[in-house]
């Protein structure tokens, strides 16, 4: 249900997960909010406190600015 408008509506929604670094999270959030069709899209940033070290290194390498 979408309650962001004065009346209740029912619509299909998608959950999308983007993986990036903390350094790029604000930039990604700004882009998603600007491009989304909702007035107030749900955008959450979840910190990673651990994980498979090789994957975390790969993610860091892949999100480096050139």
PDB file of N, CA, C, O and CB in Angstrom:
ATOM      1  N   UNK A   1       0.834  -1.178   0.000  1.00  0.00           N
ATOM      2  CA  UNK A   1       0.000   0.000   0.000  1.00  0.00           C
ATOM      3  C   UNK A   1       0.881   1.243   0.000  1.00  0.00           C
ATOM      4  O   UNK A   1       1.926   1.285   0.649  1.00  0.00           O
ATOM      5  CB  UNK A   1      -0.950  -0.003   1.209  1.00  0.00           C
ATOM      6  N   UNK A   2       0.454   2.210  -0.710  1.00  0.00           N
ATOM      7  CA  UNK A   2       1.158   3.490  -0.751  1.00  0.00           C
ATOM      8  C   UNK A   2       0.321   4.515   0.004  1.00  0.00           C
ATOM      9  O   UNK A   2      -0.816   4.791  -0.381  1.00  0.00           O
ATOM     10  CB  UNK A   2       1.423   3.952  -2.227  1.00  0.00           C
ATOM     11  N   UNK A   3       0.866   5.075   1.064  1.00  0.00           N
ATOM     12  CA  UNK A   3       0.119   6.058   1.859  1.00  0.00           C
ATOM     13  C   UNK A   3       0.734   7.445   1.752  1.00  0.00           C
ATOM     14  O   UNK A   3       0.359   8.341   2.508  1.00  0.00           O
ATOM     15  CB  UNK A   3       0.065   5.629   3.326  1.00  0.00           C
ATOM     16  N   UNK A   4       1.661   7.640   0.841  1.00  0.00           N
ATOM     17  CA  UNK A   4       2.316   8.940   0.705  1.00  0.00           C
ATOM     18  C   UNK A   4       1.379   9.983   0.112  1.00  0.00           C
ATOM     19  O   UNK A   4       1.656  11.179   0.199  1.00  0.00           O
ATOM     20  CB  UNK A   4       3.561   8.814  -0.160  1.00  0.00           C
ATOM     21  N   UNK A   5       0.297   9.558  -0.478  1.00  0.00           N
ATOM     22  CA  UNK A   5      -0.684  10.470  -1.075  1.00  0.00           C
ATOM     23  C   UNK A   5      -1.910  10.541  -0.153  1.00  0.00           C
ATOM     24  O   UNK A   5      -2.043   9.710   0.746  1.00  0.00           O
ATOM     25  CB  UNK A   5      -1.094   9.996  -2.524  1.00  0.00           C
ATOM     26  N   UNK A   6      -2.804  11.517  -0.357  1.00  0.00           N
ATOM     27  CA  UNK A   6      -3.977  11.655   0.513  1.00  0.00           C
ATOM     28  C   UNK A   6      -4.885  10.430   0.548  1.00  0.00           C
ATOM     29  O   UNK A   6      -5.621  10.243   1.516  1.00  0.00           O
ATOM     30  CB  UNK A   6      -4.776  12.834   0.079  1.00  0.00           C
ATOM     31  N   UNK A   7      -4.849   9.607  -0.470  1.00  0.00           N
ATOM     32  CA  UNK A   7      -5.720   8.422  -0.482  1.00  0.00           C
ATOM     33  C   UNK A   7      -4.851   7.172  -0.583  1.00  0.00           C
ATOM     34  O   UNK A   7      -3.713   7.228  -1.050  1.00  0.00           O
ATOM     35  CB  UNK A   7      -6.745   8.481  -1.667  1.00  0.00           C
ATOM     36  N   UNK A   8      -5.403   6.050  -0.141  1.00  0.00           N
ATOM     37  CA  UNK A   8      -4.689   4.787  -0.221  1.00  0.00           C
ATOM     38  C   UNK A   8      -4.795   4.223  -1.631  1.00  0.00           C
ATOM     39  O   UNK A   8      -5.858   4.263  -2.251  1.00  0.00           O
ATOM     40  CB  UNK A   8      -5.239   3.782   0.809  1.00  0.00           C
ATOM     41  N   UNK A   9      -3.699   3.707  -2.119  1.00  0.00           N
ATOM     42  CA  UNK A   9      -3.693   3.041  -3.412  1.00  0.00           C
ATOM     43  C   UNK A   9      -2.934   1.732  -3.282  1.00  0.00           C
ATOM     44  O   UNK A   9      -2.149   1.545  -2.351  1.00  0.00           O
ATOM     45  CB  UNK A   9      -3.063   3.943  -4.506  1.00  0.00           C
ATOM     46  N   UNK A  10      -3.168   0.850  -4.199  1.00  0.00           N
ATOM     47  CA  UNK A  10      -2.460  -0.421  -4.219  1.00  0.00           C
ATOM     48  C   UNK A  10      -1.707  -0.513  -5.532  1.00  0.00           C
ATOM     49  O   UNK A  10      -2.282  -0.324  -6.604  1.00  0.00           O
ATOM     50  CB  UNK A  10      -3.437  -1.626  -4.040  1.00  0.00           C
ATOM     51  N   UNK A  11      -0.422  -0.803  -5.445  1.00  0.00           N
ATOM     52  CA  UNK A  11       0.398  -0.883  -6.643  1.00  0.00           C
ATOM     53  C   UNK A  11       1.510  -1.894  -6.430  1.00  0.00           C
ATOM     54  O   UNK A  11       1.881  -2.191  -5.294  1.00  0.00           O
ATOM     55  CB  UNK A  11       0.977   0.497  -7.007  1.00  0.00           C
ATOM     56  N   UNK A  12       2.034  -2.413  -7.510  1.00  0.00           N
ATOM     57  CA  UNK A  12       3.172  -3.317  -7.407  1.00  0.00           C
ATOM     58  C   UNK A  12       4.432  -2.498  -7.196  1.00  0.00           C
ATOM     59  O   UNK A  12       4.614  -1.445  -7.807  1.00  0.00           O
ATOM     60  CB  UNK A  12       3.297  -4.209  -8.669  1.00  0.00           C
ATOM     61  N   UNK A  13       5.289  -2.986  -6.337  1.00  0.00           N
ATOM     62  CA  UNK A  13       6.560  -2.330  -6.083  1.00  0.00           C
ATOM     63  C   UNK A  13       7.667  -3.356  -6.212  1.00  0.00           C
ATOM     64  O   UNK A  13       7.431  -4.561  -6.119  1.00  0.00           O
ATOM     65  CB  UNK A  13       6.581  -1.662  -4.687  1.00  0.00           C
ATOM     66  N   UNK A  14       8.864  -2.871  -6.425  1.00  0.00           N
ATOM     67  CA  UNK A  14      10.042  -3.721  -6.539  1.00  0.00           C
ATOM     68  C   UNK A  14      11.027  -3.343  -5.452  1.00  0.00           C
ATOM     69  O   UNK A  14      11.177  -2.170  -5.111  1.00  0.00           O
ATOM     70  CB  UNK A  14      10.691  -3.595  -7.939  1.00  0.00           C
ATOM     71  N   UNK A  15      11.691  -4.340  -4.915  1.00  0.00           N
ATOM     72  CA  UNK A  15      12.785  -4.092  -3.986  1.00  0.00           C
ATOM     73  C   UNK A  15      14.081  -4.270  -4.768  1.00  0.00           C
ATOM     74  O   UNK A  15      14.309  -5.306  -5.392  1.00  0.00           O
ATOM     75  CB  UNK A  15      12.723  -5.054  -2.736  1.00  0.00           C
ATOM     76  N   UNK A  16      14.915  -3.251  -4.722  1.00  0.00           N
ATOM     77  CA  UNK A  16      16.177  -3.270  -5.441  1.00  0.00           C
ATOM     78  C   UNK A  16      17.297  -3.034  -4.435  1.00  0.00           C
ATOM     79  O   UNK A  16      17.187  -2.165  -3.571  1.00  0.00           O
ATOM     80  CB  UNK A  16      16.202  -2.201  -6.578  1.00  0.00           C
ATOM     81  N   UNK A  17      18.360  -3.799  -4.547  1.00  0.00           N
ATOM     82  CA  UNK A  17      19.517  -3.634  -3.677  1.00  0.00           C
ATOM     83  C   UNK A  17      20.696  -3.159  -4.511  1.00  0.00           C
ATOM     84  O   UNK A  17      21.086  -3.810  -5.481  1.00  0.00           O
ATOM     85  CB  UNK A  17      19.857  -4.956  -2.938  1.00  0.00           C
ATOM     86  N   UNK A  18      21.254  -2.032  -4.130  1.00  0.00           N
ATOM     87  CA  UNK A  18      22.476  -1.520  -4.752  1.00  0.00           C
ATOM     88  C   UNK A  18      23.601  -1.715  -3.753  1.00  0.00           C
ATOM     89  O   UNK A  18      23.426  -1.488  -2.556  1.00  0.00           O
ATOM     90  CB  UNK A  18      22.335  -0.004  -5.172  1.00  0.00           C
ATOM     91  N   UNK A  19      24.737  -2.128  -4.239  1.00  0.00           N
ATOM     92  CA  UNK A  19      25.897  -2.318  -3.371  1.00  0.00           C
ATOM     93  C   UNK A  19      26.955  -1.299  -3.767  1.00  0.00           C
ATOM     94  O   UNK A  19      27.374  -1.227  -4.922  1.00  0.00           O
ATOM     95  CB  UNK A  19      26.454  -3.780  -3.470  1.00  0.00           C
ATOM     96  N   UNK A  20      27.373  -0.521  -2.790  1.00  0.00           N
ATOM     97  CA  UNK A  20      28.389   0.491  -3.025  1.00  0.00           C
ATOM     98  C   UNK A  20      29.145   0.713  -1.725  1.00  0.00           C
ATOM     99  O   UNK A  20      28.921   0.002  -0.745  1.00  0.00           O
ATOM    100  CB  UNK A  20      27.761   1.819  -3.547  1.00  0.00           C
ATOM    101  N   UNK A  21      30.013   1.667  -1.711  1.00  0.00           N
ATOM    102  CA  UNK A  21      30.776   1.966  -0.500  1.00  0.00           C
ATOM    103  C   UNK A  21      30.107   3.101   0.268  1.00  0.00           C
ATOM    104  O   UNK A  21      29.259   3.812  -0.270  1.00  0.00           O
ATOM    105  CB  UNK A  21      32.239   2.335  -0.847  1.00  0.00           C
ATOM    106  N   UNK A  22      30.498   3.261   1.529  1.00  0.00           N
ATOM    107  CA  UNK A  22      29.962   4.353   2.346  1.00  0.00           C
ATOM    108  C   UNK A  22      30.281   5.701   1.714  1.00  0.00           C
ATOM    109  O   UNK A  22      29.489   6.639   1.803  1.00  0.00           O
ATOM    110  CB  UNK A  22      30.528   4.290   3.775  1.00  0.00           C
ATOM    111  N   UNK A  23      31.433   5.793   1.083  1.00  0.00           N
ATOM    112  CA  UNK A  23      31.838   7.049   0.462  1.00  0.00           C
ATOM    113  C   UNK A  23      30.924   7.460  -0.691  1.00  0.00           C
ATOM    114  O   UNK A  23      30.797   8.648  -0.987  1.00  0.00           O
ATOM    115  CB  UNK A  23      33.258   6.938  -0.033  1.00  0.00           C
ATOM    116  N   UNK A  24      30.291   6.492  -1.340  1.00  0.00           N
ATOM    117  CA  UNK A  24      29.423   6.787  -2.486  1.00  0.00           C
ATOM    118  C   UNK A  24      27.932   6.718  -2.150  1.00  0.00           C
ATOM    119  O   UNK A  24      27.097   6.980  -3.015  1.00  0.00           O
ATOM    120  CB  UNK A  24      29.725   5.825  -3.612  1.00  0.00           C
ATOM    121  N   UNK A  25      27.588   6.371  -0.914  1.00  0.00           N
ATOM    122  CA  UNK A  25      26.185   6.167  -0.547  1.00  0.00           C
ATOM    123  C   UNK A  25      25.345   7.430  -0.706  1.00  0.00           C
ATOM    124  O   UNK A  25      24.222   7.362  -1.204  1.00  0.00           O
ATOM    125  CB  UNK A  25      26.093   5.679   0.879  1.00  0.00           C
ATOM    126  N   UNK A  26      25.865   8.563  -0.297  1.00  0.00           N
ATOM    127  CA  UNK A  26      25.088   9.806  -0.406  1.00  0.00           C
ATOM    128  C   UNK A  26      24.836  10.159  -1.874  1.00  0.00           C
ATOM    129  O   UNK A  26      23.733  10.566  -2.240  1.00  0.00           O
ATOM    130  CB  UNK A  26      25.825  10.970   0.304  1.00  0.00           C
ATOM    131  N   UNK A  27      25.843  10.003  -2.693  1.00  0.00           N
ATOM    132  CA  UNK A  27      25.688  10.296  -4.130  1.00  0.00           C
ATOM    133  C   UNK A  27      24.642   9.379  -4.764  1.00  0.00           C
ATOM    134  O   UNK A  27      23.818   9.834  -5.558  1.00  0.00           O
ATOM    135  CB  UNK A  27      27.042  10.140  -4.864  1.00  0.00           C
ATOM    136  N   UNK A  28      24.673   8.095  -4.419  1.00  0.00           N
ATOM    137  CA  UNK A  28      23.688   7.149  -4.947  1.00  0.00           C
ATOM    138  C   UNK A  28      22.293   7.497  -4.441  1.00  0.00           C
ATOM    139  O   UNK A  28      21.332   7.458  -5.209  1.00  0.00           O
ATOM    140  CB  UNK A  28      24.055   5.703  -4.550  1.00  0.00           C
ATOM    141  N   UNK A  29      22.168   7.836  -3.165  1.00  0.00           N
ATOM    142  CA  UNK A  29      20.872   8.206  -2.597  1.00  0.00           C
ATOM    143  C   UNK A  29      20.290   9.418  -3.317  1.00  0.00           C
ATOM    144  O   UNK A  29      19.113   9.420  -3.677  1.00  0.00           O
ATOM    145  CB  UNK A  29      21.006   8.498  -1.095  1.00  0.00           C
ATOM    146  N   UNK A  30      21.099  10.436  -3.527  1.00  0.00           N
ATOM    147  CA  UNK A  30      20.627  11.635  -4.231  1.00  0.00           C
ATOM    148  C   UNK A  30      20.136  11.292  -5.632  1.00  0.00           C
ATOM    149  O   UNK A  30      19.104  11.800  -6.070  1.00  0.00           O
ATOM    150  CB  UNK A  30      21.744  12.685  -4.312  1.00  0.00           C
ATOM    151  N   UNK A  31      20.864  10.440  -6.330  1.00  0.00           N
ATOM    152  CA  UNK A  31      20.466  10.033  -7.684  1.00  0.00           C
ATOM    153  C   UNK A  31      19.125   9.288  -7.652  1.00  0.00           C
ATOM    154  O   UNK A  31      18.229   9.588  -8.442  1.00  0.00           O
ATOM    155  CB  UNK A  31      21.560   9.140  -8.326  1.00  0.00           C
ATOM    156  N   UNK A  32      18.991   8.325  -6.747  1.00  0.00           N
ATOM    157  CA  UNK A  32      17.762   7.532  -6.679  1.00  0.00           C
ATOM    158  C   UNK A  32      16.553   8.395  -6.353  1.00  0.00           C
ATOM    159  O   UNK A  32      15.497   8.233  -6.965  1.00  0.00           O
ATOM    160  CB  UNK A  32      17.903   6.429  -5.639  1.00  0.00           C
ATOM    161  N   UNK A  33      16.690   9.307  -5.401  1.00  0.00           N
ATOM    162  CA  UNK A  33      15.585  10.191  -5.020  1.00  0.00           C
ATOM    163  C   UNK A  33      15.217  11.100  -6.186  1.00  0.00           C
ATOM    164  O   UNK A  33      14.035  11.315  -6.455  1.00  0.00           O
ATOM    165  CB  UNK A  33      15.958  11.035  -3.778  1.00  0.00           C
ATOM    166  N   UNK A  34      16.207  11.628  -6.871  1.00  0.00           N
ATOM    167  CA  UNK A  34      15.953  12.537  -8.000  1.00  0.00           C
ATOM    168  C   UNK A  34      15.241  11.816  -9.151  1.00  0.00           C
ATOM    169  O   UNK A  34      14.350  12.394  -9.774  1.00  0.00           O
ATOM    170  CB  UNK A  34      17.278  13.145  -8.502  1.00  0.00           C
ATOM    171  N   UNK A  35      15.615  10.579  -9.441  1.00  0.00           N
ATOM    172  CA  UNK A  35      15.096   9.863 -10.606  1.00  0.00           C
ATOM    173  C   UNK A  35      13.826   9.049 -10.331  1.00  0.00           C
ATOM    174  O   UNK A  35      13.153   8.635 -11.275  1.00  0.00           O
ATOM    175  CB  UNK A  35      16.156   8.951 -11.133  1.00  0.00           C
ATOM    176  N   UNK A  36      13.491   8.815  -9.085  1.00  0.00           N
ATOM    177  CA  UNK A  36      12.339   7.967  -8.744  1.00  0.00           C
ATOM    178  C   UNK A  36      11.039   8.708  -8.989  1.00  0.00           C
ATOM    179  O   UNK A  36      10.971   9.929  -8.850  1.00  0.00           O
ATOM    180  CB  UNK A  36      12.414   7.507  -7.278  1.00  0.00           C
ATOM    181  N   UNK A  37      10.009   7.961  -9.353  1.00  0.00           N
ATOM    182  CA  UNK A  37       8.710   8.571  -9.642  1.00  0.00           C
ATOM    183  C   UNK A  37       7.937   8.950  -8.369  1.00  0.00           C
ATOM    184  O   UNK A  37       7.028   9.777  -8.437  1.00  0.00           O
ATOM    185  CB  UNK A  37       7.873   7.620 -10.484  1.00  0.00           C
ATOM    186  N   UNK A  38       8.270   8.377  -7.234  1.00  0.00           N
ATOM    187  CA  UNK A  38       7.579   8.704  -5.989  1.00  0.00           C
ATOM    188  C   UNK A  38       8.072  10.045  -5.440  1.00  0.00           C
ATOM    189  O   UNK A  38       9.221  10.430  -5.655  1.00  0.00           O
ATOM    190  CB  UNK A  38       7.787   7.587  -4.945  1.00  0.00           C
ATOM    191  N   UNK A  39       7.197  10.741  -4.736  1.00  0.00           N
ATOM    192  CA  UNK A  39       7.599  11.969  -4.057  1.00  0.00           C
ATOM    193  C   UNK A  39       8.582  11.667  -2.927  1.00  0.00           C
ATOM    194  O   UNK A  39       9.526  12.420  -2.684  1.00  0.00           O
ATOM    195  CB  UNK A  39       6.366  12.706  -3.507  1.00  0.00           C
ATOM    196  N   UNK A  40       8.339  10.554  -2.247  1.00  0.00           N
ATOM    197  CA  UNK A  40       9.191  10.155  -1.122  1.00  0.00           C
ATOM    198  C   UNK A  40       9.534   8.669  -1.268  1.00  0.00           C
ATOM    199  O   UNK A  40       8.903   7.822  -0.636  1.00  0.00           O
ATOM    200  CB  UNK A  40       8.482  10.434   0.254  1.00  0.00           C
ATOM    201  N   UNK A  41      10.530   8.353  -2.098  1.00  0.00           N
ATOM    202  CA  UNK A  41      10.891   6.949  -2.263  1.00  0.00           C
ATOM    203  C   UNK A  41      11.611   6.406  -1.029  1.00  0.00           C
ATOM    204  O   UNK A  41      12.291   7.146  -0.318  1.00  0.00           O
ATOM    205  CB  UNK A  41      11.770   6.776  -3.498  1.00  0.00           C
ATOM    206  N   UNK A  42      11.455   5.129  -0.788  1.00  0.00           N
ATOM    207  CA  UNK A  42      12.163   4.488   0.328  1.00  0.00           C
ATOM    208  C   UNK A  42      13.588   4.175  -0.123  1.00  0.00           C
ATOM    209  O   UNK A  42      13.808   3.323  -0.984  1.00  0.00           O
ATOM    210  CB  UNK A  42      11.423   3.182   0.802  1.00  0.00           C
ATOM    211  N   UNK A  43      14.535   4.867   0.464  1.00  0.00           N
ATOM    212  CA  UNK A  43      15.950   4.627   0.194  1.00  0.00           C
ATOM    213  C   UNK A  43      16.627   4.470   1.546  1.00  0.00           C
ATOM    214  O   UNK A  43      16.640   5.404   2.348  1.00  0.00           O
ATOM    215  CB  UNK A  43      16.601   5.796  -0.656  1.00  0.00           C
ATOM    216  N   UNK A  44      17.185   3.303   1.800  1.00  0.00           N
ATOM    217  CA  UNK A  44      17.839   3.014   3.068  1.00  0.00           C
ATOM    218  C   UNK A  44      19.300   2.686   2.829  1.00  0.00           C
ATOM    219  O   UNK A  44      19.638   2.018   1.853  1.00  0.00           O
ATOM    220  CB  UNK A  44      17.139   1.858   3.796  1.00  0.00           C
ATOM    221  N   UNK A  45      20.163   3.149   3.710  1.00  0.00           N
ATOM    222  CA  UNK A  45      21.586   2.825   3.657  1.00  0.00           C
ATOM    223  C   UNK A  45      21.881   1.931   4.858  1.00  0.00           C
ATOM    224  O   UNK A  45      21.652   2.315   6.004  1.00  0.00           O
ATOM    225  CB  UNK A  45      22.489   4.129   3.664  1.00  0.00           C
ATOM    226  N   UNK A  46      22.388   0.744   4.581  1.00  0.00           N
ATOM    227  CA  UNK A  46      22.684  -0.225   5.623  1.00  0.00           C
ATOM    228  C   UNK A  46      24.193  -0.410   5.716  1.00  0.00           C
ATOM    229  O   UNK A  46      24.814  -0.832   4.741  1.00  0.00           O
ATOM    230  CB  UNK A  46      21.978  -1.576   5.344  1.00  0.00           C
ATOM    231  N   UNK A  47      24.793  -0.111   6.845  1.00  0.00           N
ATOM    232  CA  UNK A  47      26.243  -0.288   6.961  1.00  0.00           C
ATOM    233  C   UNK A  47      26.622  -1.769   6.996  1.00  0.00           C
ATOM    234  O   UNK A  47      25.904  -2.599   7.554  1.00  0.00           O
ATOM    235  CB  UNK A  47      26.766   0.416   8.220  1.00  0.00           C
ATOM    236  N   UNK A  48      27.738  -2.068   6.402  1.00  0.00           N
ATOM    237  CA  UNK A  48      28.279  -3.428   6.430  1.00  0.00           C
ATOM    238  C   UNK A  48      29.335  -3.461   7.525  1.00  0.00           C
ATOM    239  O   UNK A  48      30.302  -2.701   7.495  1.00  0.00           O
ATOM    240  CB  UNK A  48      28.882  -3.854   5.027  1.00  0.00           C
ATOM    241  N   UNK A  49      29.139  -4.341   8.480  1.00  0.00           N
ATOM    242  CA  UNK A  49      30.078  -4.421   9.601  1.00  0.00           C
ATOM    243  C   UNK A  49      31.025  -5.607   9.468  1.00  0.00           C
ATOM    244  O   UNK A  49      31.899  -5.808  10.311  1.00  0.00           O
ATOM    245  CB  UNK A  49      29.317  -4.518  10.915  1.00  0.00           C
ATOM    246  N   UNK A  50      30.852  -6.381   8.421  1.00  0.00           N
ATOM    247  CA  UNK A  50      31.730  -7.521   8.194  1.00  0.00           C
ATOM    248  C   UNK A  50      31.255  -8.309   7.000  1.00  0.00           C
ATOM    249  O   UNK A  50      30.227  -7.993   6.402  1.00  0.00           O
ATOM    250  CB  UNK A  50      31.797  -8.415   9.430  1.00  0.00           C
ATOM    251  N   UNK A  51      31.995  -9.325   6.657  1.00  0.00           N
ATOM    252  CA  UNK A  51      31.630 -10.173   5.534  1.00  0.00           C
ATOM    253  C   UNK A  51      32.845 -10.887   4.984  1.00  0.00           C
ATOM    254  O   UNK A  51      33.928 -10.841   5.568  1.00  0.00           O
ATOM    255  CB  UNK A  51      30.960  -9.357   4.441  1.00  0.00           C
ATOM    256  N   UNK A  52      32.657 -11.537   3.871  1.00  0.00           N
ATOM    257  CA  UNK A  52      33.735 -12.258   3.203  1.00  0.00           C
ATOM    258  C   UNK A  52      34.773 -11.254   2.718  1.00  0.00           C
ATOM    259  O   UNK A  52      34.478 -10.429   1.853  1.00  0.00           O
ATOM    260  CB  UNK A  52      33.193 -13.111   2.018  1.00  0.00           C
ATOM    261  N   UNK A  53      35.959 -11.311   3.254  1.00  0.00           N
ATOM    262  CA  UNK A  53      36.972 -10.302   3.005  1.00  0.00           C
ATOM    263  C   UNK A  53      37.282 -10.127   1.518  1.00  0.00           C
ATOM    264  O   UNK A  53      37.436  -9.000   1.048  1.00  0.00           O
ATOM    265  CB  UNK A  53      38.229 -10.656   3.748  1.00  0.00           C
ATOM    266  N   UNK A  54      37.374 -11.220   0.783  1.00  0.00           N
ATOM    267  CA  UNK A  54      37.674 -11.118  -0.653  1.00  0.00           C
ATOM    268  C   UNK A  54      36.569 -10.361  -1.384  1.00  0.00           C
ATOM    269  O   UNK A  54      36.853  -9.565  -2.279  1.00  0.00           O
ATOM    270  CB  UNK A  54      37.852 -12.523  -1.273  1.00  0.00           C
ATOM    271  N   UNK A  55      35.311 -10.600  -1.013  1.00  0.00           N
ATOM    272  CA  UNK A  55      34.206  -9.877  -1.639  1.00  0.00           C
ATOM    273  C   UNK A  55      34.274  -8.394  -1.289  1.00  0.00           C
ATOM    274  O   UNK A  55      34.097  -7.544  -2.162  1.00  0.00           O
ATOM    275  CB  UNK A  55      32.854 -10.468  -1.201  1.00  0.00           C
ATOM    276  N   UNK A  56      34.526  -8.079  -0.028  1.00  0.00           N
ATOM    277  CA  UNK A  56      34.602  -6.685   0.384  1.00  0.00           C
ATOM    278  C   UNK A  56      35.733  -5.948  -0.338  1.00  0.00           C
ATOM    279  O   UNK A  56      35.586  -4.780  -0.698  1.00  0.00           O
ATOM    280  CB  UNK A  56      34.798  -6.594   1.894  1.00  0.00           C
ATOM    281  N   UNK A  57      36.849  -6.628  -0.545  1.00  0.00           N
ATOM    282  CA  UNK A  57      37.955  -6.042  -1.308  1.00  0.00           C
ATOM    283  C   UNK A  57      37.550  -5.812  -2.763  1.00  0.00           C
ATOM    284  O   UNK A  57      37.864  -4.776  -3.348  1.00  0.00           O
ATOM    285  CB  UNK A  57      39.197  -6.952  -1.241  1.00  0.00           C
ATOM    286  N   UNK A  58      36.850  -6.788  -3.338  1.00  0.00           N
ATOM    287  CA  UNK A  58      36.382  -6.659  -4.720  1.00  0.00           C
ATOM    288  C   UNK A  58      35.435  -5.469  -4.851  1.00  0.00           C
ATOM    289  O   UNK A  58      35.552  -4.680  -5.789  1.00  0.00           O
ATOM    290  CB  UNK A  58      35.679  -7.956  -5.181  1.00  0.00           C
ATOM    291  N   UNK A  59      34.502  -5.340  -3.917  1.00  0.00           N
ATOM    292  CA  UNK A  59      33.552  -4.229  -3.951  1.00  0.00           C
ATOM    293  C   UNK A  59      34.283  -2.896  -3.864  1.00  0.00           C
ATOM    294  O   UNK A  59      33.965  -1.962  -4.601  1.00  0.00           O
ATOM    295  CB  UNK A  59      32.536  -4.353  -2.805  1.00  0.00           C
ATOM    296  N   UNK A  60      35.240  -2.806  -2.987  1.00  0.00           N
ATOM    297  CA  UNK A  60      36.029  -1.591  -2.853  1.00  0.00           C
ATOM    298  C   UNK A  60      36.750  -1.272  -4.161  1.00  0.00           C
ATOM    299  O   UNK A  60      36.748  -0.124  -4.605  1.00  0.00           O
ATOM    300  CB  UNK A  60      37.037  -1.729  -1.706  1.00  0.00           C
ATOM    301  N   UNK A  61      37.355  -2.259  -4.767  1.00  0.00           N
ATOM    302  CA  UNK A  61      38.066  -2.073  -6.035  1.00  0.00           C
ATOM    303  C   UNK A  61      37.118  -1.628  -7.148  1.00  0.00           C
ATOM    304  O   UNK A  61      37.462  -0.754  -7.944  1.00  0.00           O
ATOM    305  CB  UNK A  61      38.775  -3.370  -6.440  1.00  0.00           C
ATOM    306  N   UNK A  62      35.941  -2.219  -7.204  1.00  0.00           N
ATOM    307  CA  UNK A  62      34.980  -1.931  -8.280  1.00  0.00           C
ATOM    308  C   UNK A  62      34.341  -0.546  -8.166  1.00  0.00           C
ATOM    309  O   UNK A  62      33.821  -0.022  -9.151  1.00  0.00           O
ATOM    310  CB  UNK A  62      33.894  -2.980  -8.286  1.00  0.00           C
ATOM    311  N   UNK A  63      34.374   0.041  -6.985  1.00  0.00           N
ATOM    312  CA  UNK A  63      33.719   1.334  -6.810  1.00  0.00           C
ATOM    313  C   UNK A  63      34.716   2.478  -6.674  1.00  0.00           C
ATOM    314  O   UNK A  63      34.334   3.582  -6.287  1.00  0.00           O
ATOM    315  CB  UNK A  63      32.820   1.297  -5.596  1.00  0.00           C
ATOM    316  N   UNK A  64      35.954   2.242  -6.976  1.00  0.00           N
ATOM    317  CA  UNK A  64      36.966   3.293  -6.963  1.00  0.00           C
ATOM    318  C   UNK A  64      36.705   4.244  -8.129  1.00  0.00           C
ATOM    319  O   UNK A  64      36.382   3.804  -9.233  1.00  0.00           O
ATOM    320  CB  UNK A  64      38.403   2.690  -7.046  1.00  0.00           C
ATOM    321  N   UNK A  65      36.843   5.519  -7.889  1.00  0.00           N
ATOM    322  CA  UNK A  65      36.690   6.504  -8.966  1.00  0.00           C
ATOM    323  C   UNK A  65      37.949   6.525  -9.812  1.00  0.00           C
ATOM    324  O   UNK A  65      39.064   6.425  -9.300  1.00  0.00           O
ATOM    325  CB  UNK A  65      36.394   7.919  -8.394  1.00  0.00           C
ATOM    326  N   UNK A  66      37.756   6.656 -11.091  1.00  0.00           N
ATOM    327  CA  UNK A  66      38.899   6.713 -12.007  1.00  0.00           C
ATOM    328  C   UNK A  66      39.220   8.130 -12.389  1.00  0.00           C
ATOM    329  O   UNK A  66      40.154   8.366 -13.155  1.00  0.00           O
ATOM    330  CB  UNK A  66      38.631   5.896 -13.254  1.00  0.00           C
TER     331      UNK A  66
END
